[in-house]
Amino acid sequence: MEGAPVTDIALALALGVALAAAAGLRVFIPLLLASAAAHFGYFEPSAGFAWLASWAAMATFTVAAVVEVAAYYLPGVDHALDLITTPLALAAGVLLVAAPLGELSPMLRWSFAVITGAGAAGIMQSASALLRLKSTATTGGLGNPLVATTELGGSLLLSLLALLLPLLALVLLVLMVWGILAVRRKLRRREAG
C-alpha cells in the first residue's frame, strides 16, 4: 500500500476509524463484523491480520459480542463493564485501524492506528459511559436499557456502513460526535441555568 493511491489509503483509514469508533460503543460488534467480512471476502485485512478471517476469530468474537451485549442490560453490571471495556475498546480501535492499512510502512500504519483508532474508540467509549452515568443519575438506572440499545444500534450501523461505504460512515461518525457535543453543551447550560 506504500505505492497505493492516496484514495486507497483514505478509504482504508475511513474504514478503520469508523470501525474503531463503533468499538467505542460495543467492543466486539465491529470486530465480529470485520471478521465475518474478511472471512467471506468482503474485506481484505493486511497480511499480519489474516487471522481476523479465521473461524476461530469469528467464533470468539461472536461469543464475546453476545456476552457484552447481554451484560449491558444488567443493572449495575453496565457500569462495571465500562471499566473493562474502556481499555479493550482502545485496543480494538488500534487493531481495527491497523488491519485495513495494508502494506503502509509500519511506522505510519501504527501511528495512524494508535492516534486515530484509540482516539475514535476513546471518544465514543467516554461519551457512552458519561451518558450512562447521567442516565443512572436522572432515571435511577431505568433509562440505561435505552442507552444500551442506542449504543448497540450505533455500533451495528456504524460497523456495517464502514464495511460497505467507509466515507459515508466517516461522515456519520462526525455527525454523531457533533450530536454528542451538542447534547453535552445543552445539558451544561441546563445545569448552569
C-alpha positions, 0 to 999 in steps of 0.5 A: 500500500506504500505505492497505493493511491492516496484514495486507497489509503483514505478509504482504508483509514475511513474504514478503520476509524469508523470501525474503531469508533463503533468499538467505542460503543460495543467492543466486539460488534465491529470486530465480529463484523470485520471478521465475518467480512474478511472471512467471506471476502468482503474485506481484505485485512493486511497480511499480519491480520489474516487471522481476523478471517479465521473461524476461530476469530469469528467464533470468539468474537461472536461469543464475546459480542453476545456476552457484552451485549447481554451484560449491558442490560444488567443493572449495575453490571453496565457500569462495571463493564465500562471499566473493562471495556474502556481499555479493550475498546482502545485496543480494538480501535488500534487493531481495527485501524491497523488491519485495513492499512495494508502494506503502509510502512509500519511506522505510519500504519501504527501511528495512524492506528494508535492516534486515530483508532484509540482516539475514535474508540476513546471518544465514543467509549467516554461519551457512552459511559458519561451518558450512562452515568447521567442516565443512572443519575436522572432515571435511577438506572431505568433509562440505561436499557435505552442507552444500551440499545442506542449504543448497540444500534450505533455500533451495528450501523456504524460497523456495517456502513464502514464495511460497505461505504467507509466515507459515508460512515466517516461522515456519520461518525462526525455527525454523531460526535457533533450530536454528542457535543451538542447534547453535552453543551445543552445539558451544561447550560441546563445545569448552569441555568 
